């Protein structure tokens, strides 16, 4: 089995790495920790980005990936675990890397954005879900009991 874990340094991606590390996997399972360096300037159509910004992002993500690989190596010392940082558009690079690596599963966290934030920022998890060549597991933060009910009650009351 080949498991690709997409990370970005956020709390949701940390939960995804912990989720993978906290369970048992079949013998021979291989893991890849992937992060994508995407210029925020290119994302919003501003070009060219300031000199060196992508290199700085890339270096930060390499440290992050190395740390996440170490977490998995401490849990699965006999497993083949690699880390990789690629450049491009996040949702497309996750899908392309999964396809090229022949991944069986992509694990990623969800920021849980709603409303205008989701419209403006998009949903990487949702895009990957629709484009991926394999199964997807999206790790979400567990909502406290009653939170959804309370939000629905507030909607009805207003």
TORPA-4810 file (N, C-alpha, C, O; in nm, 3 decimals):
<nodes>
NODE_1_0.085_-0.118_0.000_0.000_0.000_0.000_0.089_0.124_0.000_0.194_0.126_0.065_X
NODE_2_0.047_0.225_-0.073_0.121_0.352_-0.079_0.031_0.464_-0.030_-0.078_0.486_-0.084_X
NODE_3_0.078_0.534_0.074_-0.001_0.639_0.137_0.071_0.773_0.121_0.184_0.789_0.167_X
NODE_4_0.006_0.867_0.054_0.058_1.001_0.038_-0.010_1.091_0.139_-0.133_1.098_0.144_X
NODE_5_0.068_1.161_0.221_0.014_1.253_0.320_0.050_1.394_0.275_0.167_1.431_0.269_X
NODE_6_-0.052_1.474_0.244_-0.031_1.611_0.198_-0.029_1.703_0.320_-0.122_1.702_0.401_X
NODE_7_0.077_1.782_0.333_0.093_1.870_0.450_0.124_2.013_0.407_0.179_2.038_0.300_X
NODE_8_0.085_2.107_0.496_0.115_2.248_0.469_0.157_2.324_0.595_0.171_2.446_0.592_X
NODE_9_0.178_2.251_0.704_0.220_2.316_0.828_0.106_2.364_0.915_0.130_2.415_1.024_X
NODE_10_-0.016_2.349_0.869_-0.132_2.394_0.946_-0.172_2.288_1.049_-0.125_2.175_1.044_X
NODE_11_-0.258_2.327_1.140_-0.310_2.232_1.239_-0.383_2.115_1.171_-0.365_2.001_1.213_X
NODE_12_-0.465_2.140_1.068_-0.529_2.026_1.001_-0.429_1.927_0.940_-0.452_1.806_0.945_X
NODE_13_-0.319_1.975_0.884_-0.223_1.880_0.827_-0.147_1.807_0.938_-0.108_1.691_0.919_X
NODE_14_-0.126_1.873_1.051_-0.065_1.805_1.166_-0.156_1.693_1.214_-0.108_1.584_1.249_X
NODE_15_-0.287_1.718_1.217_-0.382_1.612_1.255_-0.376_1.495_1.156_-0.389_1.380_1.196_X
NODE_16_-0.357_1.525_1.028_-0.348_1.419_0.928_-0.225_1.331_0.952_-0.235_1.208_0.946_X
NODE_17_-0.110_1.392_0.979_0.012_1.315_1.008_-0.008_1.231_1.133_0.028_1.114_1.135_X
NODE_18_-0.065_1.291_1.238_-0.090_1.215_1.362_-0.186_1.100_1.339_-0.169_0.992_1.395_X
NODE_19_-0.288_1.123_1.256_-0.384_1.018_1.226_-0.316_0.898_1.159_-0.344_0.783_1.193_X
NODE_20_-0.228_0.926_1.065_-0.155_0.819_0.998_-0.063_0.748_1.097_-0.055_0.625_1.097_X
NODE_21_0.006_0.824_1.181_0.101_0.766_1.276_0.032_0.687_1.387_0.093_0.597_1.446_X
NODE_22_-0.093_0.717_1.417_-0.163_0.654_1.529_-0.231_0.523_1.496_-0.296_0.464_1.582_X
NODE_23_-0.217_0.475_1.374_-0.285_0.349_1.342_-0.190_0.247_1.283_-0.076_0.277_1.249_X
NODE_24_-0.240_0.128_1.271_-0.162_0.018_1.214_-0.182_0.016_1.062_-0.291_0.045_1.012_X
NODE_25_-0.076_-0.019_0.991_-0.080_-0.029_0.845_-0.027_-0.166_0.807_0.054_-0.224_0.880_X
NODE_26_-0.070_-0.218_0.692_-0.020_-0.349_0.650_0.132_-0.348_0.631_0.189_-0.245_0.596_X
NODE_27_0.197_-0.462_0.655_0.342_-0.469_0.630_0.372_-0.429_0.486_0.298_-0.462_0.393_X
NODE_28_0.481_-0.357_0.469_0.520_-0.314_0.336_0.460_-0.181_0.292_0.486_-0.135_0.181_X
NODE_29_0.378_-0.120_0.378_0.318_0.009_0.343_0.429_0.113_0.327_0.521_0.120_0.408_X
NODE_30_0.419_0.192_0.221_0.512_0.301_0.195_0.440_0.433_0.218_0.321_0.446_0.189_X
NODE_31_0.513_0.531_0.269_0.456_0.662_0.296_0.534_0.770_0.224_0.657_0.763_0.212_X
NODE_32_0.461_0.870_0.175_0.525_0.989_0.120_0.459_1.110_0.184_0.337_1.125_0.180_X
NODE_33_0.540_1.196_0.244_0.492_1.323_0.297_0.520_1.426_0.188_0.634_1.446_0.147_X
NODE_34_0.413_1.491_0.142_0.423_1.585_0.031_0.377_1.723_0.073_0.275_1.739_0.140_X
NODE_35_0.453_1.823_0.033_0.409_1.961_0.049_0.433_2.033_-0.083_0.526_2.002_-0.157_X
NODE_36_0.347_2.129_-0.111_0.354_2.201_-0.237_0.384_2.348_-0.211_0.312_2.416_-0.138_X
NODE_37_0.491_2.396_-0.272_0.527_2.538_-0.264_0.452_2.610_-0.375_0.483_2.595_-0.493_X
NODE_38_0.355_2.688_-0.334_0.275_2.764_-0.429_0.291_2.912_-0.396_0.265_2.953_-0.283_X
NODE_39_0.333_2.989_-0.492_0.351_3.131_-0.467_0.216_3.197_-0.445_0.127_3.187_-0.529_X
NODE_40_0.200_3.264_-0.331_0.073_3.335_-0.310_0.054_3.447_-0.411_-0.059_3.490_-0.435_X
NODE_41_0.161_3.493_-0.469_0.150_3.600_-0.568_0.091_3.548_-0.698_0.009_3.614_-0.761_X
NODE_42_0.133_3.428_-0.738_0.079_3.369_-0.860_-0.067_3.331_-0.843_-0.147_3.341_-0.936_X
NODE_43_-0.101_3.287_-0.722_-0.238_3.245_-0.693_-0.337_3.359_-0.717_-0.449_3.335_-0.762_X
NODE_44_-0.295_3.481_-0.689_-0.384_3.595_-0.706_-0.354_3.676_-0.832_-0.400_3.790_-0.846_X
NODE_45_-0.277_3.618_-0.922_-0.251_3.682_-1.050_-0.147_3.792_-1.047_-0.136_3.869_-1.142_X
NODE_46_-0.072_3.802_-0.940_0.033_3.904_-0.930_0.164_3.842_-0.979_0.212_3.744_-0.922_X
NODE_47_0.220_3.899_-1.081_0.340_3.842_-1.138_0.434_3.953_-1.180_0.386_4.055_-1.230_X
NODE_48_0.559_3.940_-1.164_0.628_3.830_-1.100_0.631_3.847_-0.948_0.619_3.958_-0.897_X
NODE_49_0.646_3.735_-0.876_0.655_3.745_-0.731_0.788_3.809_-0.691_0.883_3.810_-0.769_X
NODE_50_0.795_3.862_-0.570_0.921_3.921_-0.525_1.035_3.819_-0.532_1.014_3.699_-0.510_X
NODE_51_1.152_3.867_-0.564_1.272_3.783_-0.576_1.290_3.696_-0.451_1.291_3.747_-0.339_X
NODE_52_1.305_3.568_-0.472_1.338_3.477_-0.363_1.221_3.426_-0.280_1.241_3.343_-0.192_X
NODE_53_1.098_3.474_-0.306_0.985_3.434_-0.220_0.957_3.285_-0.232_0.932_3.220_-0.131_X
NODE_54_0.961_3.230_-0.352_0.933_3.089_-0.371_1.042_3.003_-0.308_1.013_2.896_-0.253_X
NODE_55_1.167_3.047_-0.316_1.277_2.973_-0.253_1.261_2.971_-0.102_1.288_2.869_-0.038_X
NODE_56_1.216_3.082_-0.045_1.194_3.089_0.099_1.080_2.995_0.140_1.091_2.924_0.240_X
NODE_57_0.972_2.996_0.064_0.860_2.906_0.091_0.906_2.761_0.081_0.873_2.678_0.166_X
NODE_58_0.983_2.730_-0.022_1.033_2.595_-0.045_1.118_2.548_0.073_1.102_2.435_0.119_X
NODE_59_1.209_2.632_0.120_1.295_2.595_0.233_1.213_2.569_0.359_1.240_2.474_0.432_X
NODE_60_1.115_2.654_0.384_1.028_2.635_0.501_0.956_2.500_0.491_0.950_2.426_0.589_X
NODE_61_0.903_2.469_0.375_0.829_2.344_0.357_0.920_2.222_0.366_0.877_2.117_0.413_X
NODE_62_1.045_2.235_0.322_1.139_2.123_0.336_1.163_2.089_0.483_1.170_1.972_0.520_X
NODE_63_1.175_2.192_0.568_1.191_2.168_0.712_1.066_2.102_0.770_1.076_2.009_0.850_X
NODE_64_0.951_2.149_0.728_0.825_2.092_0.774_0.813_1.945_0.734_0.780_1.860_0.818_X
NODE_65_0.840_1.915_0.609_0.830_1.777_0.559_0.929_1.687_0.633_0.895_1.575_0.671_X
NODE_66_1.051_1.735_0.654_1.152_1.657_0.725_1.103_1.623_0.866_1.123_1.511_0.913_X
NODE_67_1.041_1.718_0.933_0.986_1.695_1.067_0.875_1.590_1.066_0.870_1.503_1.152_X
NODE_68_0.785_1.600_0.968_0.675_1.504_0.958_0.726_1.364_0.921_0.673_1.264_0.970_X
NODE_69_0.826_1.357_0.836_0.888_1.228_0.802_0.948_1.166_0.929_0.934_1.045_0.950_X
NODE_70_1.013_1.246_1.011_1.073_1.196_1.136_0.966_1.138_1.229_0.990_1.036_1.295_X
NODE_71_0.850_1.202_1.236_0.739_1.151_1.319_0.699_1.012_1.271_0.683_0.920_1.351_X
NODE_72_0.683_0.997_1.140_0.643_0.867_1.085_0.754_0.763_1.100_0.726_0.647_1.128_X
NODE_73_0.880_0.804_1.083_0.991_0.710_1.098_1.003_0.659_1.240_1.038_0.543_1.262_X
NODE_74_0.973_0.744_1.337_0.980_0.698_1.476_0.870_0.596_1.505_0.888_0.508_1.589_X
NODE_75_0.758_0.609_1.438_0.645_0.517_1.458_0.659_0.390_1.374_0.620_0.282_1.418_X
NODE_76_0.713_0.403_1.253_0.726_0.291_1.160_0.871_0.280_1.112_0.900_0.310_0.996_X
NODE_77_0.962_0.237_1.199_1.105_0.238_1.163_1.142_0.151_1.044_1.243_0.177_0.978_X
NODE_78_1.065_0.048_1.014_1.098_-0.041_0.903_1.034_0.002_0.771_1.064_-0.056_0.667_X
NODE_79_0.946_0.100_0.775_0.873_0.141_0.655_0.957_0.231_0.565_1.048_0.301_0.611_X
NODE_80_0.925_0.228_0.437_0.986_0.320_0.341_0.908_0.451_0.349_0.789_0.456_0.318_X
NODE_81_0.976_0.556_0.393_0.911_0.686_0.411_0.994_0.791_0.341_1.114_0.805_0.366_X
NODE_82_0.930_0.866_0.251_1.001_0.971_0.181_0.929_1.104_0.203_0.811_1.108_0.237_X
NODE_83_1.002_1.210_0.183_0.945_1.343_0.189_0.975_1.415_0.059_1.079_1.394_-0.003_X
NODE_84_0.882_1.498_0.017_0.900_1.566_-0.111_0.832_1.702_-0.107_0.722_1.716_-0.054_X
NODE_85_0.900_1.802_-0.163_0.842_1.935_-0.181_0.846_1.962_-0.331_0.950_1.952_-0.396_X
NODE_86_0.730_1.997_-0.384_0.720_2.030_-0.526_0.663_2.171_-0.539_0.607_2.225_-0.445_X
NODE_87_0.680_2.228_-0.656_0.628_2.363_-0.681_0.515_2.358_-0.781_0.519_2.281_-0.877_X
NODE_88_0.413_2.440_-0.758_0.300_2.446_-0.849_0.173_2.479_-0.775_0.176_2.530_-0.663_X
NODE_89_0.060_2.450_-0.838_-0.070_2.473_-0.777_-0.101_2.354_-0.686_-0.094_2.239_-0.730_X
NODE_90_-0.134_2.381_-0.561_-0.144_2.277_-0.459_-0.234_2.161_-0.503_-0.189_2.046_-0.505_X
NODE_91_-0.358_2.189_-0.538_-0.452_2.080_-0.567_-0.405_1.995_-0.685_-0.419_1.873_-0.682_X
NODE_92_-0.349_2.057_-0.786_-0.305_1.981_-0.902_-0.178_1.901_-0.874_-0.163_1.790_-0.924_X
NODE_93_-0.088_1.958_-0.796_0.037_1.888_-0.767_0.016_1.769_-0.674_0.085_1.668_-0.686_X
NODE_94_-0.080_1.779_-0.582_-0.112_1.663_-0.497_-0.163_1.550_-0.585_-0.119_1.436_-0.573_X
NODE_95_-0.255_1.582_-0.673_-0.315_1.480_-0.762_-0.208_1.423_-0.856_-0.200_1.301_-0.873_X
NODE_96_-0.128_1.509_-0.917_-0.025_1.462_-1.010_0.077_1.373_-0.940_0.117_1.270_-0.994_X
NODE_97_0.120_1.413_-0.820_0.218_1.334_-0.746_0.157_1.199_-0.708_0.224_1.096_-0.719_X
NODE_98_0.033_1.198_-0.664_-0.034_1.072_-0.630_-0.041_0.981_-0.753_-0.016_0.861_-0.742_X
NODE_99_-0.073_1.037_-0.867_-0.082_0.959_-0.990_0.056_0.904_-1.030_0.070_0.786_-1.060_X
NODE_100_0.156_0.990_-1.030_0.291_0.948_-1.071_0.353_0.847_-0.974_0.430_0.760_-1.016_X
NODE_101_0.322_0.858_-0.846_0.377_0.769_-0.744_0.294_0.642_-0.730_0.333_0.548_-0.661_X
NODE_102_0.178_0.640_-0.797_0.086_0.527_-0.790_0.033_0.508_-0.648_0.029_0.396_-0.597_X
NODE_103_-0.008_0.617_-0.585_-0.060_0.613_-0.448_-0.193_0.538_-0.443_-0.273_0.544_-0.536_X
NODE_104_-0.213_0.467_-0.333_-0.340_0.398_-0.308_-0.433_0.484_-0.225_-0.555_0.466_-0.228_X
NODE_105_-0.375_0.578_-0.149_-0.453_0.660_-0.057_-0.384_0.795_-0.040_-0.262_0.802_-0.026_X
NODE_106_-0.464_0.901_-0.042_-0.416_1.035_-0.007_-0.482_1.071_0.125_-0.603_1.060_0.139_X
NODE_107_-0.402_1.113_0.222_-0.453_1.159_0.351_-0.419_1.306_0.362_-0.305_1.347_0.341_X
NODE_108_-0.518_1.387_0.396_-0.495_1.530_0.411_-0.593_1.588_0.511_-0.699_1.531_0.536_X
NODE_109_-0.556_1.700_0.568_-0.644_1.769_0.661_-0.734_1.867_0.588_-0.705_1.909_0.475_X
NODE_110_-0.842_1.902_0.653_-0.933_2.002_0.598_-0.937_2.121_0.693_-0.948_2.105_0.814_X
NODE_111_-0.927_2.239_0.636_-0.935_2.362_0.715_-1.077_2.391_0.760_-1.099_2.466_0.855_X
NODE_112_-1.174_2.331_0.693_-1.313_2.349_0.732_-1.366_2.488_0.704_-1.453_2.537_0.776_X
NODE_113_-1.314_2.552_0.602_-1.363_2.687_0.569_-1.506_2.680_0.519_-1.546_2.584_0.454_X
NODE_114_-1.581_2.782_0.552_-1.721_2.789_0.510_-1.748_2.927_0.451_-1.670_3.020_0.468_X
NODE_115_-1.857_2.937_0.382_-1.907_3.066_0.334_-1.810_3.138_0.244_-1.753_3.080_0.152_X
NODE_116_-1.793_3.268_0.270_-1.712_3.355_0.186_-1.566_3.311_0.182_-1.503_3.316_0.076_X
NODE_117_-1.511_3.267_0.296_-1.373_3.220_0.297_-1.354_3.104_0.201_-1.254_3.098_0.129_X
NODE_118_-1.449_3.013_0.198_-1.438_2.898_0.108_-1.449_2.943_-0.037_-1.377_2.894_-0.124_X
NODE_119_-1.539_3.037_-0.062_-1.557_3.088_-0.197_-1.430_3.157_-0.246_-1.387_3.136_-0.360_X
NODE_120_-1.371_3.239_-0.161_-1.252_3.315_-0.201_-1.125_3.229_-0.204_-1.043_3.242_-0.294_X
NODE_121_-1.111_3.142_-0.105_-0.988_3.065_-0.093_-0.998_2.927_-0.157_-0.895_2.863_-0.183_X
NODE_122_-1.120_2.881_-0.184_-1.137_2.751_-0.245_-1.117_2.640_-0.144_-1.082_2.665_-0.029_X
NODE_123_-1.137_2.521_-0.187_-1.117_2.406_-0.102_-1.024_2.309_-0.172_-1.064_2.241_-0.267_X
NODE_124_-0.900_2.303_-0.125_-0.804_2.210_-0.182_-0.853_2.068_-0.162_-0.847_1.987_-0.255_X
NODE_125_-0.902_2.036_-0.041_-0.949_1.900_-0.013_-1.061_1.859_-0.108_-1.062_1.747_-0.159_X
NODE_126_-1.154_1.949_-0.132_-1.265_1.916_-0.222_-1.215_1.895_-0.365_-1.260_1.803_-0.433_X
NODE_127_-1.125_1.979_-0.411_-1.071_1.963_-0.546_-0.996_1.830_-0.560_-1.014_1.758_-0.659_X
NODE_128_-0.912_1.799_-0.461_-0.838_1.673_-0.465_-0.935_1.555_-0.464_-0.914_1.457_-0.535_X
NODE_129_-1.039_1.565_-0.384_-1.140_1.460_-0.377_-1.197_1.428_-0.515_-1.217_1.312_-0.549_X
NODE_130_-1.224_1.531_-0.593_-1.283_1.511_-0.725_-1.183_1.471_-0.834_-1.220_1.407_-0.932_X
NODE_131_-1.057_1.508_-0.816_-0.957_1.485_-0.921_-0.866_1.364_-0.896_-0.802_1.316_-0.990_X
NODE_132_-0.860_1.316_-0.775_-0.761_1.214_-0.738_-0.782_1.081_-0.809_-0.895_1.041_-0.837_X
NODE_133_-0.671_1.013_-0.837_-0.677_0.883_-0.903_-0.693_0.767_-0.804_-0.691_0.651_-0.844_X
NODE_134_-0.709_0.798_-0.675_-0.714_0.694_-0.572_-0.808_0.739_-0.460_-0.871_0.844_-0.469_X
NODE_135_-0.816_0.659_-0.356_-0.901_0.693_-0.241_-0.843_0.813_-0.167_-0.722_0.837_-0.168_X
NODE_136_-0.932_0.887_-0.103_-0.894_1.006_-0.026_-0.948_0.991_0.115_-1.060_0.945_0.136_X
NODE_137_-0.867_1.030_0.211_-0.913_1.038_0.349_-0.889_1.181_0.395_-0.775_1.228_0.398_X
NODE_138_-0.996_1.248_0.432_-0.985_1.387_0.477_-1.006_1.389_0.627_-1.110_1.348_0.677_X
NODE_139_-0.905_1.438_0.698_-0.910_1.444_0.844_-0.965_1.581_0.883_-0.907_1.685_0.851_X
NODE_140_-1.077_1.579_0.951_-1.140_1.704_0.994_-1.133_1.713_1.146_-1.124_1.613_1.216_X
NODE_141_-1.137_1.836_1.193_-1.141_1.857_1.337_-1.280_1.816_1.386_-1.381_1.856_1.329_X
NODE_142_-1.281_1.737_1.491_-1.408_1.693_1.546_-1.477_1.813_1.611_-1.419_1.882_1.694_X
NODE_143_-1.602_1.836_1.571_-1.680_1.946_1.627_-1.736_1.904_1.763_-1.782_1.791_1.778_X
NODE_144_-1.733_1.994_1.861_-1.791_1.960_1.991_-1.940_1.928_1.976_-2.009_1.987_1.893_X
NODE_145_-1.986_1.835_2.058_-2.127_1.798_2.054_-2.214_1.920_2.079_-2.186_2.002_2.167_X
NODE_146_-2.318_1.932_2.000_-2.411_2.043_2.019_-2.377_2.167_1.940_-2.462_2.255_1.924_X
NODE_147_-2.255_2.178_1.890_-2.216_2.299_1.818_-2.301_2.317_1.691_-2.348_2.427_1.663_X
NODE_148_-2.319_2.209_1.616_-2.399_2.217_1.494_-2.544_2.248_1.527_-2.608_2.330_1.462_X
NODE_149_-2.596_2.181_1.631_-2.734_2.207_1.672_-2.753_2.353_1.710_-2.852_2.416_1.672_X
NODE_150_-2.658_2.407_1.784_-2.667_2.545_1.829_-2.666_2.640_1.709_-2.744_2.735_1.703_X
NODE_151_-2.579_2.614_1.612_-2.573_2.699_1.492_-2.704_2.693_1.416_-2.752_2.796_1.368_X
NODE_152_-2.764_2.575_1.405_-2.892_2.561_1.335_-3.002_2.635_1.409_-3.087_2.700_1.348_X
NODE_153_-3.001_2.625_1.542_-3.102_2.696_1.622_-3.089_2.845_1.606_-3.190_2.915_1.599_X
NODE_154_-2.966_2.896_1.601_-2.944_3.039_1.583_-2.994_3.084_1.446_-3.047_3.194_1.434_X
NODE_155_-2.976_3.002_1.343_-3.026_3.035_1.210_-3.178_3.047_1.210_-3.235_3.142_1.155_X
NODE_156_-3.242_2.949_1.273_-3.388_2.948_1.276_-3.441_3.066_1.355_-3.543_3.126_1.318_X
NODE_157_-3.373_3.102_1.464_-3.419_3.211_1.550_-3.407_3.347_1.482_-3.482_3.439_1.515_X
NODE_158_-3.314_3.362_1.389_-3.293_3.494_1.327_-3.380_3.519_1.208_-3.372_3.626_1.148_X
</nodes>
